Amino acid sequence: MLAWLDQAAVLDPSAQTPPSRAYKAFKAWAVDEGYRERELPAINNFSARVTGAGKGIIRNKTNKGRVLVGLAVKGGV
């Protein structure tokens, strides 16, 4: 997960990404990198790891639902 943050995610303090979108991008990246899908963390564990990674990403609840503030994903995922 830390490798994904460094290689395939964008740290942007103004970004607000739904956890489901970030998780989908993470899973696609991990499978492309050769990780087995069944060995990847569940979405709740993923969100906890992302916010605990020390990259300044936090979880927030908005009127549109929950978001990860400070994280954007590359590409059209």
C-alpha positions as CSV (number, residue, x, y, z in Angstrom):
1,M,0.0,0.0,0.0
2,L,2.9,2.4,0.8
3,A,4.4,1.6,-2.6
4,W,1.1,2.5,-4.3
5,L,1.0,5.8,-2.4
6,D,4.5,6.6,-3.6
7,Q,4.2,5.3,-7.2
8,A,0.6,5.6,-8.3
9,A,-1.3,8.1,-6.1
10,V,-1.1,11.9,-6.0
11,L,-0.8,13.6,-2.7
12,D,-2.8,16.8,-3.1
13,P,-4.0,18.7,0.0
14,S,-7.1,20.0,-1.8
15,A,-8.1,16.6,-3.3
16,Q,-11.1,14.7,-1.9
17,T,-11.4,11.2,-3.2
18,P,-14.1,8.7,-2.2
19,P,-12.4,5.7,-0.5
20,S,-14.1,3.3,-3.0
21,R,-12.4,5.1,-5.9
22,A,-9.0,5.1,-4.2
23,Y,-9.4,1.4,-3.3
24,K,-10.4,0.5,-6.9
25,A,-7.2,2.3,-8.2
26,F,-5.1,0.6,-5.5
27,K,-6.4,-2.9,-6.4
28,A,-5.9,-2.4,-10.1
29,W,-2.3,-1.2,-9.5
30,A,-1.6,-4.1,-7.1
31,V,-2.8,-6.8,-9.4
32,D,-0.8,-5.2,-12.3
33,E,2.2,-5.3,-10.0
34,G,1.7,-9.1,-9.4
35,Y,0.0,-9.0,-6.0
36,R,-2.7,-11.6,-5.5
37,E,-6.1,-10.0,-5.1
38,R,-7.1,-12.3,-2.2
39,E,-4.1,-11.1,-0.3
40,L,-4.9,-7.4,-0.5
41,P,-6.4,-5.6,2.5
42,A,-10.2,-5.1,2.6
43,I,-11.4,-1.5,2.0
44,N,-11.8,-0.6,5.7
45,N,-8.3,-1.8,6.4
46,F,-7.1,0.0,3.3
47,S,-8.6,3.3,4.4
48,A,-7.0,2.9,7.9
49,R,-3.6,2.2,6.3
50,V,-3.8,5.1,4.0
51,T,-4.6,7.6,6.8
52,G,-2.0,6.0,9.0
53,A,0.8,6.2,6.4
54,G,2.0,9.6,7.6
55,K,1.3,11.3,4.3
56,G,-1.2,13.8,5.7
57,I,-4.2,12.0,4.3
58,I,-7.3,12.1,6.5
59,R,-10.8,10.7,6.3
60,N,-13.7,13.2,6.3
61,K,-17.4,13.1,5.9
62,T,-19.0,15.6,3.5
63,N,-22.5,16.1,2.2
64,K,-21.6,13.8,-0.7
65,G,-20.3,11.0,1.6
66,R,-16.9,10.0,3.0
67,V,-13.8,11.1,1.3
68,L,-10.0,10.8,1.7
69,V,-8.7,14.3,1.9
70,G,-5.2,14.9,0.5
71,L,-5.3,11.9,-1.9
72,A,-6.0,11.8,-5.6
73,V,-5.7,8.9,-8.0
74,K,-4.0,9.0,-11.4
75,G,-5.8,8.1,-14.5
76,G,-9.5,7.6,-15.1
77,V,-10.2,5.0,-12.3
